[in-house]
Amino acid sequence: MAISQMKKISLIFSKETLDALLLVLQQSQVVQIRDITQMTDWQEAFETAQVNLPQIHLQESDKELTGEEVLSHLAKRQQSLETTVGKLQHFIPKEGTIQSLRKADFSMSFAELEAFGRDNSADVLINRVNDKIKQNRNLERRIAEHQAEINRLMNWRSLEVTPKELSHFDFVHAVVGTIPKTDADALYHNLKANSALEVQDVFSSELEYGVIVFQSDKVMSSLDDYGFKPFDYDKNILPAQAISQMQDEVATWTAEKLEVEGELKVSQRELQELKVQTDYVLGLYARQEAKKKLASTKHLVALEGWAEAEQIDRLKSDIQAQFGDGVFIQELDVVEDDWENVPIKLKNHPLIEPFELVTEMYALPKYYEKDPTPILMPFYFTFFGMMVADLGYGLFLFLATFLALKLFNLPKGTRRFLKFFNILAVAVSLWGIVYGSFFGYTMPIVLLSTTTDVMTILLLSVAFGFVTVVVGLLLGGLQKLRLKDYVESYNSGFAWCLILIGILLIVLGAMLPHLSVLTTIGAVLAIANAIGIVIVSIIQAKSLVGLGSGLYNLYNISGYVGDLVSFTRLMALGLSGASIGSAFNLIVEIFPPVARFTIGIVIFILLHAINIFLSLLSGYVHGARLMFVEFFGKFYEGGGKPFRPLKSSEKYVKVTIKSQSEEN
């Protein structure tokens, strides 16, 4: 249970086989293709550094694309599909949260996905959906424009003559317009008081007066002085008639819009087809991009990649099932020169696998390192439980994560995260039993009291820290030993293990007089290895310069003391969480009986929900910090790259994996 064993594979085949072979590799999902275009060995054997991308014939035209045009075309096609999916999802009614979480993933076999993508034109589907959406938006725009015009004309619905008709008078000049309302209505009253004008009222609103002003052609007065604004209306029918016509049109368009929206709301099939097309295009893009990593001659193509050792036989079987002996396959074990380039895939027991989250948060191991997850798991499990430590919180966390895992169909990453906390809930419950805490209340049986056994809990925290540091140093020594760095394996690993164990024995001997021999043994261990560090440093430097580096190395004792002090947070966080929970209970108990069992229950749930969240967050963050600094810092380098095989994107469609023979 550690890093999955990898093998390097090389494939050589004819150019005619390229697309079909990449299809098989993508279907198998077990090969990460390596970029060999800049590798000297391949350049010497192959005259061309890069495979020319094959042409793609566009169904909508006679145009054919080559080279990078293919990738550009596929990227635009994906963007168009994604945009259309987003638009269509806006119309389709959303499912309830619970229903959507319980809904099974839409799945297809790889062959079905490819067949659908090849046999159905994405452009036809995109255009059909976009035409409906465009039609709906045009109707919305026209309805909005008409509605705005209706609202504007509504004040003039009592007008009995059109402005065009008034403009045809021979001896009288008549205009229709508005006068703004003011505090004293001075403008309106002045207009009415003008003897040269005849004013007829049409309407009065909160903001303005609607009027018709008549004046003689011989005596023309300026209406600008009254704030007069002409009525903008050029129709030959009265406003009331125009309003009626537009209302009829709005009713017709609204019915048409509802019909289009109804069609869009039941377009789940079209939406699913768009999503399938998107995954097909993403898969096609991945295969086209993979071709940029290959090398070729005039007739042959070379491919190199990484695959898990246990998958090699199935991969060979799939390739031979379709191509027979037409593909040359070579598998090689990983050598030291490849260690930095080998992709990493972790493989652990189901109980340990969720803790890979912590390892990945720091860094994946290099291929020559050991996966620290199995060793990390018991430490993190213990520390997290100790920092939260409440039976009630643990049971609640276990039940919540268990039900979520059983009832909901969740993404792989989310499921692993919930499994992680589901396991940690057991630790929280166990330490809750040890501390005798249940939602802040003290249980009848208490193994360690957070009020009277503080020093015991503190010593226990430091003891856990001591074990963590010593194990980390031991692993660091073994790592250096495996890499044949014998000096560092002793100086920074084994020697410090023995020094710290010696100091522990000295302390135990002082505390237990009847075992005073431990003091002597501990002193010998500590002093001998301290001297050993100095001597080994001098031998390594082959001069007295090593004396200085050896003495400086001994100064690291202060760092290890700091590491042990860091573990006191196990006590601090556990005690603080229990104290806060207990304080919340006291707040609720202050309430009178009636309030305590009404509003008090709500406050109890709310306050403990806050404490649960803060306790879990603190345990998660500080547990990771102890692992990264006090544990990983002693032995673990990391820096590995994740294994990313050529596979379907599965953005919308879950692809069921079958071997080539099963597909056939």
ABEGO torsion letter per residue (X at the ends): XBBBBBBBBBBBBBAAAAAAAAAAAAAAGABBBBBAAABAAAAAABABABBBBBBBBBAABABBBBEAAAAAAAAAAAAAAAAAAAAAAAABBBBBAAAAAABBBBBBBAAAAAAAAAABBAAAAAAAAAAAAAAAAAAAAAAAAAAAAAAAAAAAAABABBAAAAAABAABBBBBBBBBBBAAGAAAAAAAABAABBBBBABBBAABBBBBBBBBAABBBBAAAAGBBBBBBABABBAAAAAAAAAAAAAAAAAAAAAAAAAAAAAAAAAAAAAAAAAAAAAAAAAAAAAAABBBBAABBBBBBBBBAAAAAAAAAAAAAAAEAABBBBBBBBBAAAAAABBBBBBBBAAAAAAAAAAAAAEBBBAABBBAAAAAAAAAAAAAAAAAGBAAAAAAAAAAAAAAAAABBBBAAAAAAAAAAAAAAAAAAAAAAAAGBBGGBBBABBABBAAAAAAAAAAAAAAAAAAAAAAAAAAAAAAAAAAGBAAAAAAABAAAAAAAAAAAAAAAAAABAAAAAAAAAAAAAAAAAAAAAAAAAAAAAGBAAAAAAAAAAAAAAAAAAAAAAAAAAAAAAAAAAAAAAAAAAAAAAABBAAAAABAAAAAAAAAAAAAAAAAAAAAAAAAAAAAAAAAAAAABAEGBBBBBBBBBAGAABBBBBBBAAAAX
